[in-house]
Amino acid sequence: MRFEISKVLDAIEGRVSTDPSLARAVVDLAEVIRWQDLDGGRPASLLRLGMVIDALSRQMEEDSVPVYAIVHRALLSDADLTSNERMVVRRWADDGLVEVLDHPGDRMLEVADLLGLPVLTRLRFDGLGGRWPWLGQAGRVLAPVPGAGGPVFIAHVGGGQTPATGSRSPVGAKLLARQWRCPEPGCALFGGGGGGGAFADLARVDRAPAGQPPPTLRNGVPTCPRHGTRLGDAGPRPRTAVLAVRIGGLVRQRFALTENQPVAIGRAPEATGGIVLGQWLNDEARRWISRNHVRLELRVGEVVVTDTSTNGSGVRPGGSMAEPDRIALAPQQSRVLGEGDLVELYPGVQVGRADEMASDAKFSPTSVMAEAPTMAMRLPRP
């Protein structure tokens, strides 16, 4: 059972992210792990985060939906978690996958405001509507509660049962247009500084992740939420386009494309950061789609696709599925993607801008809890 739990925690790890381009909802991890009514189990369990993530994927009808988790530092040594769970949370913190704070306060609401994300919580936020007017919007604050077969969402504030996104706040847009550097050595969120001179600083800026989280604001000053130190402006953030892969009508994965990092997509790309499709393909699609089928690049704000396959691919202008509209791409041929265009690697296997794609199939998203031992969970009966 210990091995099975380790496998499911690894699966959950793939769904936590502080990347503002990919996160789909904000959660307080310390709150989530103590919702005992979700499984009737022990006082704290990291598996409950997986249950909530599965519920979010089902509600959004997408696979691989990441959450932005905020963690109180005390959780790193919480005795109610197993030693393995504590080790996993520490690894997430060290890798910058979660925010670790001494005093989380209203950081969860700040992140939701800056990024336009829904909040998954049982808190009602009474009296905070004046500061955060969007709290009253449908779907922006939802409480996960027990349901048949897993958690479901109900609204404490604003009505609605489906998590809804809003626009990034003007302040959030400004903060996310820049890269930030923390002076604390080894800062996982903002590419920590600490000596080495100007050339070392430039090298750290070059390695700074395009997906770094938004700073917190203290008296209007961009600040590292983990260390409480003032952040340095490290220059403009690389342009980013968020794309998605849809297979069989279900959006399987979103990913960020930046100007300084092309992305390979195929059956099993060799390049680091490539999008692997093999696990979702049937036998015929696997035979057709190459290991490295297409390469996507962002050039001066335009998405460019280059066919790198053996069998070729195609572009669906404006998303049209009419066969006469399909534009074939020969191996090594490139094309700029226009508004609504989809790259088709094989019938039913498409890539396009995430905000222009939606699931249109009834397939169930892959569960991160698939490897969880049944004795570790006691789901409510239908």
MIBA-264441 format. One record per residue (C-alpha): z negated, x, y negated; residue in three letters; residue number from 0. Coordinates in nm, 4 decimals. Example, Ala and Ser with C-alpha at 12.3 -4.5 7.8 and 13.67 -1.06 7.14 Angstrom:
residues 2
R        up      east     north    r    k
R   -0.7800    1.2300    0.4500  ala    0
R   -0.7140    1.3670    0.1060  ser    1
END
This chain:
residues 382
R        up      east     north    r    k
R    0.0000    0.0000    0.0000  met    0
R   -0.0747    0.2886   -0.2371  arg    1
R    0.2859    0.4120   -0.2015  phe    2
R    0.4210    0.0616   -0.2705  glu    3
R    0.2076    0.0312   -0.5841  ile    4
R    0.3325    0.3717   -0.7027  ser    5
R    0.6905    0.2516   -0.6572  lys    6
R    0.6344   -0.0651   -0.8596  val    7
R    0.4612    0.1333   -1.1364  leu    8
R    0.7667    0.3588   -1.1494  asp    9
R    0.9841    0.0475   -1.1856  ala   10
R    0.7607   -0.0838   -1.4651  ile   11
R    0.7820    0.2555   -1.6384  glu   12
R    1.1562    0.2012   -1.6736  gly   13
R    1.0827   -0.1120   -1.8788  arg   14
R    0.8491    0.0308   -2.1439  val   15
R    1.0062    0.1831   -2.4537  ser   16
R    0.9299    0.2500   -2.8187  thr   17
R    1.3033    0.2713   -2.8944  asp   18
R    1.3587    0.0103   -3.1683  pro   19
R    1.7189   -0.0402   -3.0541  ser   20
R    1.6194   -0.1450   -2.7021  leu   21
R    1.2702   -0.3031   -2.7087  ala   22
R    1.2826   -0.6836   -2.6818  arg   23
R    0.9185   -0.7845   -2.7384  ala   24
R    0.5839   -0.6351   -2.8449  val   25
R    0.2721   -0.6420   -2.6253  val   26
R   -0.0834   -0.5083   -2.6412  asp   27
R   -0.1203   -0.3382   -2.3035  leu   28
R   -0.5000   -0.3585   -2.3068  ala   29
R   -0.4721   -0.7361   -2.3450  glu   30
R   -0.2041   -0.7837   -2.0797  val   31
R   -0.3782   -0.5938   -1.8014  ile   32
R   -0.6891   -0.8174   -1.8306  arg   33
R   -0.5155   -1.1534   -1.7820  trp   34
R   -0.6863   -1.2124   -1.4474  gln   35
R   -0.5573   -1.5678   -1.4185  asp   36
R   -0.2037   -1.4312   -1.3672  leu   37
R   -0.2884   -1.3063   -1.0189  asp   38
R   -0.6571   -1.3783   -0.9552  gly   39
R   -0.7188   -1.0093   -0.8959  gly   40
R   -0.9431   -0.7342   -1.0285  arg   41
R   -1.0638   -0.7043   -1.3912  pro   42
R   -0.7728   -0.4820   -1.5011  ala   43
R   -0.4401   -0.4167   -1.3352  ser   44
R   -0.1281   -0.2456   -1.4636  leu   45
R    0.0781   -0.4641   -1.2313  leu   46
R    0.0248   -0.7570   -1.4690  arg   47
R    0.2507   -0.5843   -1.7190  leu   48
R    0.5239   -0.6006   -1.4567  gly   49
R    0.4655   -0.9723   -1.4087  met   50
R    0.5014   -1.0341   -1.7832  val   51
R    0.8151   -0.8167   -1.7994  ile   52
R    0.9670   -1.0173   -1.5136  asp   53
R    0.8900   -1.3408   -1.6992  ala   54
R    1.0555   -1.2009   -2.0118  leu   55
R    1.3683   -1.1035   -1.8155  ser   56
R    1.3895   -1.4488   -1.6583  arg   57
R    1.3490   -1.6212   -1.9931  gln   58
R    1.6074   -1.4006   -2.1659  met   59
R    1.8389   -1.4133   -1.8619  glu   60
R    1.8843   -1.0372   -1.8695  glu   61
R    1.8052   -0.7494   -1.6398  asp   62
R    1.6152   -0.4362   -1.7435  ser   63
R    1.4438   -0.5886   -2.0493  val   64
R    1.2087   -0.3293   -2.2092  pro   65
R    0.8877   -0.4075   -2.3982  val   66
R    0.7239   -0.2157   -2.6821  tyr   67
R    0.3687   -0.1560   -2.5603  ala   68
R    0.0801   -0.0625   -2.7897  ile   69
R   -0.2188    0.0941   -2.6157  val   70
R   -0.5783    0.1451   -2.7285  his   71
R   -0.6761    0.5061   -2.6574  arg   72
R   -0.9774    0.3883   -2.4587  ala   73
R   -0.7419    0.2537   -2.1929  leu   74
R   -0.6544    0.6108   -2.0925  leu   75
R   -1.0028    0.6440   -1.9437  ser   76
R   -1.0754    0.2790   -1.8583  asp   77
R   -1.2791    0.2680   -1.5361  ala   78
R   -1.1419   -0.0776   -1.4499  asp   79
R   -0.8058    0.0849   -1.3798  leu   80
R   -0.7476    0.2981   -1.0717  thr   81
R   -0.7145    0.6738   -1.1179  ser   82
R   -0.3429    0.6410   -1.0439  asn   83
R   -0.3002    0.3704   -1.3101  glu   84
R   -0.4834    0.5823   -1.5679  arg   85
R   -0.2584    0.8758   -1.4805  met   86
R    0.0499    0.6555   -1.5248  val   87
R   -0.0630    0.5302   -1.8684  val   88
R   -0.1340    0.8886   -1.9773  arg   89
R    0.2150    0.9894   -1.8673  arg   90
R    0.3647    0.7040   -2.0665  trp   91
R    0.1668    0.8208   -2.3682  ala   92
R    0.2692    1.1860   -2.3231  asp   93
R    0.6354    1.0838   -2.2929  asp   94
R    0.6247    0.8614   -2.6020  gly   95
R    0.7038    0.5463   -2.4018  leu   96
R    0.4010    0.3672   -2.5485  val   97
R    0.2041    0.3951   -2.8719  glu   98
R   -0.1541    0.5127   -2.8267  val   99
R   -0.3891    0.4272   -3.1129  leu  100
R   -0.7581    0.4712   -3.1905  asp  101
R   -0.7614    0.1487   -3.3908  his  102
R   -0.4628   -0.0710   -3.2986  pro  103
R   -0.5593   -0.3304   -3.5623  gly  104
R   -0.2541   -0.5320   -3.6575  asp  105
R   -0.0024   -0.2636   -3.5537  arg  106
R    0.1413   -0.5122   -3.3032  met  107
R    0.2299   -0.7480   -3.5891  leu  108
R    0.3543   -0.4622   -3.8060  glu  109
R    0.5975   -0.3508   -3.5336  val  110
R    0.7114   -0.7090   -3.4781  ala  111
R    0.7717   -0.7450   -3.8519  asp  112
R    0.9554   -0.4144   -3.8947  leu  113
R    1.1781   -0.4679   -3.5894  leu  114
R    1.2115   -0.8469   -3.5862  gly  115
R    1.0662   -0.8747   -3.2339  leu  116
R    0.8699   -1.1558   -3.0688  pro  117
R    0.5037   -1.0979   -2.9795  val  118
R    0.3699   -1.1784   -2.6325  leu  119
R   -0.0002   -1.2487   -2.6747  thr  120
R   -0.2693   -1.5118   -2.6373  arg  121
R   -0.4028   -1.4459   -2.9858  leu  122
R   -0.3366   -1.7218   -3.2394  arg  123
R   -0.3376   -1.5087   -3.5562  phe  124
R   -0.5107   -1.7823   -3.7549  asp  125
R   -0.4965   -1.7205   -4.1291  gly  126
R   -0.2295   -1.4483   -4.1085  leu  127
R    0.0713   -1.6692   -4.1840  gly  128
R    0.0629   -1.5739   -4.5517  gly  129
R    0.0986   -1.2065   -4.4730  arg  130
R    0.3456   -1.2571   -4.1878  trp  131
R    0.5458   -1.5743   -4.2669  pro  132
R    0.7587   -1.5397   -3.9531  trp  133
R    0.4528   -1.6206   -3.7374  leu  134
R    0.5417   -1.9865   -3.7821  gly  135
R    0.8964   -1.9469   -3.6523  gln  136
R    0.9750   -2.0882   -3.3087  ala  137
R    0.9577   -1.8317   -3.0315  gly  138
R    0.8092   -1.5456   -3.2347  arg  139
R    0.4591   -1.5698   -3.0819  val  140
R    0.4370   -1.6729   -2.7170  leu  141
R    0.1485   -1.6670   -2.4712  ala  142
R    0.2158   -1.5737   -2.1074  pro  143
R    0.0257   -1.8153   -1.8820  val  144
R    0.0210   -1.8723   -1.5050  pro  145
R    0.3124   -2.0652   -1.3603  gly  146
R    0.4601   -2.1368   -1.0209  ala  147
R    0.5946   -1.8064   -0.8904  gly  148
R    0.4880   -1.6030   -1.1933  gly  149
R    0.3997   -1.6211   -1.5632  pro  150
R    0.5698   -1.8611   -1.8035  val  151
R    0.5543   -1.8731   -2.1831  phe  152
R    0.3971   -2.1321   -2.4079  ile  153
R    0.3786   -2.1319   -2.7859  ala  154
R    0.0460   -2.1009   -2.9667  his  155
R    0.2220   -2.0790   -3.3016  val  156
R    0.5540   -2.2175   -3.4238  gly  157
R    0.6666   -2.4024   -3.1099  gly  158
R    0.9417   -2.3063   -2.8661  gly  159
R    0.9202   -2.1527   -2.5199  gln  160
R    1.1943   -1.8889   -2.5421  thr  161
R    1.1207   -1.5498   -2.7052  pro  162
R    1.3170   -1.5292   -3.0287  ala  163
R    1.4127   -1.2318   -3.2419  thr  164
R    1.4393   -1.2228   -3.6186  gly  165
R    1.5905   -0.9864   -3.8704  ser  166
R    1.4307   -0.6504   -3.9321  arg  167
R    1.2301   -0.6550   -4.2503  ser  168
R    1.3835   -0.4722   -4.5513  pro  169
R    1.1098   -0.2095   -4.5206  val  170
R    1.1842   -0.1729   -4.1493  gly  171
R    1.5536   -0.1207   -4.2186  ala  172
R    1.4723    0.1570   -4.4678  lys  173
R    1.2276    0.3283   -4.2328  leu  174
R    1.4713    0.3155   -3.9419  leu  175
R    1.7491    0.4676   -4.1509  ala  176
R    1.5591    0.7999   -4.1550  arg  177
R    1.4203    1.0383   -3.8954  gln  178
R    1.0543    1.1333   -3.9270  trp  179
R    0.8559    1.4345   -3.8193  arg  180
R    0.4853    1.4512   -3.7490  cys  181
R    0.3016    1.7741   -3.8471  pro  182
R    0.0828    1.7507   -3.5364  glu  183
R    0.2064    1.9832   -3.2585  pro  184
R    0.3605    1.8048   -2.9632  gly  185
R    0.3661    1.4544   -3.1130  cys  186
R    0.5520    1.2478   -2.8527  ala  187
R    0.6614    0.9842   -3.1026  leu  188
R    0.7836    1.1929   -3.3949  phe  189
R    0.8816    1.5355   -3.2613  gly  190
R    0.5636    1.7226   -3.3515  gly  191
R    0.5714    2.0251   -3.5785  gly  192
R    0.3331    2.3163   -3.5903  gly  193
R    0.4694    2.6535   -3.6923  gly  194
R    0.7875    2.8464   -3.6296  gly  195
R    0.9297    2.8407   -3.9805  gly  196
R    1.2306    2.6671   -4.1270  ala  197
R    1.4664    2.7436   -3.8367  phe  198
R    1.2221    2.5975   -3.5873  ala  199
R    1.1895    2.2892   -3.8079  asp  200
R    1.5665    2.2453   -3.8089  leu  201
R    1.5788    2.2810   -3.4316  ala  202
R    1.3096    2.0169   -3.3924  arg  203
R    1.5001    1.7810   -3.6214  val  204
R    1.8142    1.8292   -3.4104  asp  205
R    1.6153    1.7317   -3.1008  arg  206
R    1.4391    1.4387   -3.2655  ala  207
R    1.5155    1.1197   -3.0719  pro  208
R    1.7378    0.8661   -3.2430  ala  209
R    1.5199    0.6023   -3.0797  gly  210
R    1.1906    0.7107   -3.2358  gln  211
R    0.9643    0.4173   -3.3306  pro  212
R    0.9028    0.2934   -3.6841  pro  213
R    0.6249    0.4716   -3.8740  pro  214
R    0.3185    0.2774   -3.9741  thr  215
R    0.2659    0.2324   -4.3468  leu  216
R   -0.0628    0.3322   -4.5113  arg  217
R   -0.0649    0.2541   -4.8811  asn  218
R    0.3125    0.2526   -4.8620  gly  219
R    0.3304    0.6012   -4.7077  val  220
R    0.5107    0.6510   -4.3706  pro  221
R    0.2396    0.7665   -4.1322  thr  222
R    0.2189    0.8612   -3.7656  cys  223
R    0.0369    0.5702   -3.5973  pro  224
R   -0.1092    0.7990   -3.3313  arg  225
R   -0.2382    1.0847   -3.5464  his  226
R   -0.2840    0.9160   -3.8843  gly  227
R   -0.0971    1.1996   -4.0554  thr  228
R    0.1708    1.1673   -4.3214  arg  229
R    0.5214    1.1992   -4.1777  leu  230
R    0.7887    1.4280   -4.3160  gly  231
R    1.1380    1.2957   -4.3837  asp  232
R    1.3689    1.4810   -4.1454  ala  233
R    1.6937    1.3371   -4.2782  gly  234
R    1.9159    1.0415   -4.1936  pro  235
R    1.8904    0.8948   -3.8475  arg  236
R    2.2137    0.9148   -3.6437  pro  237
R    2.4160    0.5962   -3.6481  arg  238
R    2.3489    0.3817   -3.3452  thr  239
R    2.5376    0.1039   -3.1684  ala  240
R    2.3626   -0.1025   -2.9007  val  241
R    2.5881   -0.1896   -2.6102  leu  242
R    2.5360   -0.3790   -2.2876  ala  243
R    2.6735   -0.3900   -1.9344  val  244
R    2.7490   -0.7316   -1.7842  arg  245
R    2.8185   -0.7626   -1.4131  ile  246
R    2.8984   -1.0914   -1.2447  gly  247
R    2.8090   -1.2740   -1.5650  gly  248
R    2.4566   -1.1280   -1.5944  leu  249
R    2.3665   -0.8730   -1.8611  val  250
R    2.2245   -0.5919   -1.6512  arg  251
R    2.1396   -0.3205   -1.9041  gln  252
R    2.1428   -0.2447   -2.2762  arg  253
R    2.1794    0.1092   -2.4025  phe  254
R    2.2016    0.2906   -2.7350  ala  255
R    2.5098    0.4890   -2.8298  leu  256
R    2.4626    0.7475   -3.1057  thr  257
R    2.7047    0.9685   -3.2955  glu  258
R    2.5669    1.2849   -3.1403  asn  259
R    2.5535    1.1687   -2.7761  gln  260
R    2.8487    1.0178   -2.5830  pro  261
R    2.7601    0.7986   -2.2834  val  262
R    2.9366    0.8048   -1.9466  ala  263
R    2.9522    0.4826   -1.7444  ile  264
R    3.0542    0.4536   -1.3822  gly  265
R    2.9473    0.4169   -1.0243  arg  266
R    2.7205    0.7228   -1.0453  ala  267
R    2.7839    0.9441   -1.3531  pro  268
R    2.6752    1.3065   -1.3291  glu  269
R    2.5946    1.3432   -1.6993  ala  270
R    2.2373    1.3031   -1.8205  thr  271
R    2.1912    0.9641   -1.9824  gly  272
R    2.4867    0.8121   -1.7993  gly  273
R    2.4835    0.4416   -1.7085  ile  274
R    2.4756    0.4014   -1.3299  val  275
R    2.6385    0.0815   -1.2037  leu  276
R    2.6410    0.1429   -0.8291  gly  277
R    2.3281   -0.0559   -0.7483  gln  278
R    2.4866   -0.3756   -0.8879  trp  279
R    2.8365   -0.3449   -0.7393  leu  280
R    2.9844   -0.5014   -0.4282  asn  281
R    3.1757   -0.2838   -0.1813  asp  282
R    3.5171   -0.3515   -0.3332  glu  283
R    3.3982   -0.2733   -0.6861  ala  284
R    3.2352    0.0495   -0.5638  arg  285
R    3.5657    0.1631   -0.4153  arg  286
R    3.7532    0.0877   -0.7383  trp  287
R    3.5076    0.2176   -0.9997  ile  288
R    3.4937    0.5965   -1.0322  ser  289
R    3.1728    0.7969   -1.0533  arg  290
R    3.2613    0.8591   -1.4192  asn  291
R    3.4816    0.5639   -1.5107  his  292
R    3.4724    0.5490   -1.8913  val  293
R    3.3194    0.7489   -2.1760  arg  294
R    3.1929    0.5781   -2.4898  leu  295
R    3.1540    0.7564   -2.8240  glu  296
R    3.0462    0.6490   -3.1711  leu  297
R    3.2762    0.7991   -3.4338  arg  298
R    3.2101    0.7199   -3.7998  val  299
R    3.0538    0.3917   -3.6974  gly  300
R    3.3362    0.2898   -3.4601  glu  301
R    3.2941    0.2590   -3.0829  val  302
R    3.5650    0.4495   -2.8987  val  303
R    3.6257    0.4119   -2.5248  val  304
R    3.8094    0.6736   -2.3189  thr  305
R    3.9137    0.6030   -1.9617  asp  306
R    3.8011    0.8874   -1.7326  thr  307
R    3.8707    0.7090   -1.4045  ser  308
R    4.1178    0.7354   -1.1204  thr  309
R    4.2223    0.3704   -1.1144  asn  310
R    4.2223    0.2859   -1.4865  gly  311
R    4.0408    0.0140   -1.6803  ser  312
R    4.1191   -0.2409   -1.9490  gly  313
R    4.0126   -0.3931   -2.2796  val  314
R    3.9616   -0.7656   -2.3350  arg  315
R    4.0390   -0.8211   -2.7073  pro  316
R    3.7850   -1.0522   -2.8660  gly  317
R    3.6302   -1.1073   -2.5226  gly  318
R    3.9272   -1.3123   -2.4005  ser  319
R    3.9350   -1.3519   -2.0230  met  320
R    4.2989   -1.4688   -2.0244  ala  321
R    4.4926   -1.2228   -1.8091  glu  322
R    4.7932   -1.1918   -2.0467  pro  323
R    4.5543   -1.0725   -2.3212  asp  324
R    4.4174   -0.7827   -2.1193  arg  325
R    4.5197   -0.4380   -2.2514  ile  326
R    4.5381   -0.1775   -1.9758  ala  327
R    4.3898    0.1684   -2.0330  leu  328
R    4.5463    0.4515   -1.8377  ala  329
R    4.3348    0.7512   -1.7302  pro  330
R    4.2420    0.9662   -2.0353  gln  331
R    4.3623    0.6997   -2.2796  gln  332
R    4.1290    0.6123   -2.5714  ser  333
R    4.0934    0.2993   -2.7831  arg  334
R    3.8711    0.1846   -3.0707  val  335
R    3.6843   -0.1334   -2.9826  leu  336
R    3.7291   -0.4145   -3.2323  gly  337
R    3.4949   -0.7035   -3.2963  glu  338
R    3.4175   -0.8873   -2.9742  gly  339
R    3.6221   -0.6486   -2.7563  asp  340
R    3.5035   -0.5892   -2.4015  leu  341
R    3.5800   -0.2905   -2.1786  val  342
R    3.6562   -0.4096   -1.8254  glu  343
R    3.6073   -0.1515   -1.5516  leu  344
R    3.6786   -0.4036   -1.2739  tyr  345
R    3.6991   -0.7849   -1.2738  pro  346
R    3.3520   -0.9091   -1.3682  gly  347
R    3.2251   -0.5626   -1.4734  val  348
R    3.2291   -0.5411   -1.8537  gln  349
R    3.0821   -0.3352   -2.1372  val  350
R    3.0581   -0.4472   -2.4991  gly  351
R    2.8362   -0.4679   -2.8046  arg  352
R    2.5050   -0.6205   -2.7040  ala  353
R    2.4958   -0.8783   -2.9843  asp  354
R    2.8360   -1.0058   -2.8716  glu  355
R    2.7459   -1.0439   -2.5045  met  356
R    2.5377   -1.3056   -2.3287  ala  357
R    2.4659   -1.3889   -1.9680  ser  358
R    2.6691   -1.6771   -1.8314  asp  359
R    2.5580   -1.6646   -1.4697  ala  360
R    2.2666   -1.8124   -1.2767  lys  361
R    2.1729   -1.4884   -1.1038  phe  362
R    1.8077   -1.3925   -1.1214  ser  363
R    1.7310   -1.0611   -1.2931  pro  364
R    1.6016   -0.7822   -1.0712  thr  365
R    1.2230   -0.7956   -1.0418  ser  366
R    1.0180   -0.4872   -1.1233  val  367
R    0.7582   -0.6362   -0.8874  met  368
R    0.9863   -0.6303   -0.5818  ala  369
R    0.7906   -0.3434   -0.4251  glu  370
R    0.4450   -0.4828   -0.5065  ala  371
R    0.2360   -0.5450   -0.1916  pro  372
R    0.1510   -0.9138   -0.1518  thr  373
R   -0.2192   -0.8380   -0.1087  met  374
R   -0.2233   -0.6925   -0.4597  ala  375
R   -0.1083   -1.0223   -0.6099  met  376
R   -0.2190   -1.3823   -0.5676  arg  377
R    0.0409   -1.5925   -0.7443  leu  378
R   -0.0330   -1.9617   -0.8127  pro  379
R    0.1187   -2.1911   -0.5557  arg  380
R    0.4024   -2.4255   -0.6622  pro  381
END
